[in-house]
Amino acid sequence: MAQENSKFLKAYEMASSTNQQFPPDVLLHFYALYKRATEKNGFYIPPTNTGDLRSAFKINALVQVKDLSKTEAEKQYIDLVETHIGKVTV
């Protein structure tokens, strides 16, 4: 479990520091998986009082991953990084 968490943290570091540009749907997938994997209660809801279209897209992305366990969200996040950025090595 500790190694998997280290790999997740390395994947997050890679995603945070990349200069690559991604389509909005990929960015939302990164966002939702990260939030699902790291929220204490397992489900994050962004503030909705702004009426912002971006918040609506974020909520939609989060709903799509809400049934994943934190561990599964971490694994999918790592897979997404490896698909779009490169191999995650610890």
N, C-alpha and C positions, 0 to 999 in steps of 0.2 A: 504493500500500500504506500509506503514512504517513497519508493522509487517512482510509482505512478504519479504521486503528488509532485515530486521533483520534475518529472517529465512535463506535467501540466504547467508548472511554473516556468519552465524553460520555454514551452510553447507560447505562453503568454508574453514572455520577454521578447521572443522572436516577432510575434504579431505586433507588439507595441512599438518595436524599433524599426520595422520595415519601412522602406520608402515606396513600396509598391502601392499602386492604386487599385482598388477593387470596386466592382459594381455594388450598388446599394444593397442588393439582396445578400451578397456574401458578407458585407459588413454587418448587416442585421443578424445574420446567422452567427458570426463571431460574437456579437454583443449578447444575444440570447443564451448561447451556450455558456459563455463566461458567467453571466449573471446566475444562471441555473446552477452552475458548479460552485459558485462562491457565496451565494446568499445563505444566511444562517437558517432561515425558515424554508429555504428551498425554492421560494417563488418571489420574485421581485416585481413590483408594479411601479412603473415610473409615474411621477405626478401628472395628473390629467387635467388640471385646472387651466392649462394654457390654451386648450383647444387647438394645439399645434398638430399638424398632420404628421410630423416626425414622431411625436409621442404615440399616435395611433399605429404607425408602422412598428414601433418598438413593442407595443403591447401585443400586436398580432404575432410578432416573432417570438415573444415570450410564451404566448399561449401554445404555439406550435411545439415547444420543448417542455412544457409543464409536466408531462408524464414521465420524463426521464429522471432517473436517479441522479444524485450528484456525481457518482462515479461514472455513470454512462455519459453524462454531460462532459465530464473531463476527457473521457476517451474520444468522444466525437469532436471536441475542441482540438485535441492533439491531431486527429485525423484531418481536420479542416486546415490546420496549419501546415501539415505535411503535404496536403494536396496543393495548396496555393503558395506556400513560402519555401518549404524545404524540410528535409529530415530533421526531426527533433532528437538530439542526442544529449544524454545527461553525463 
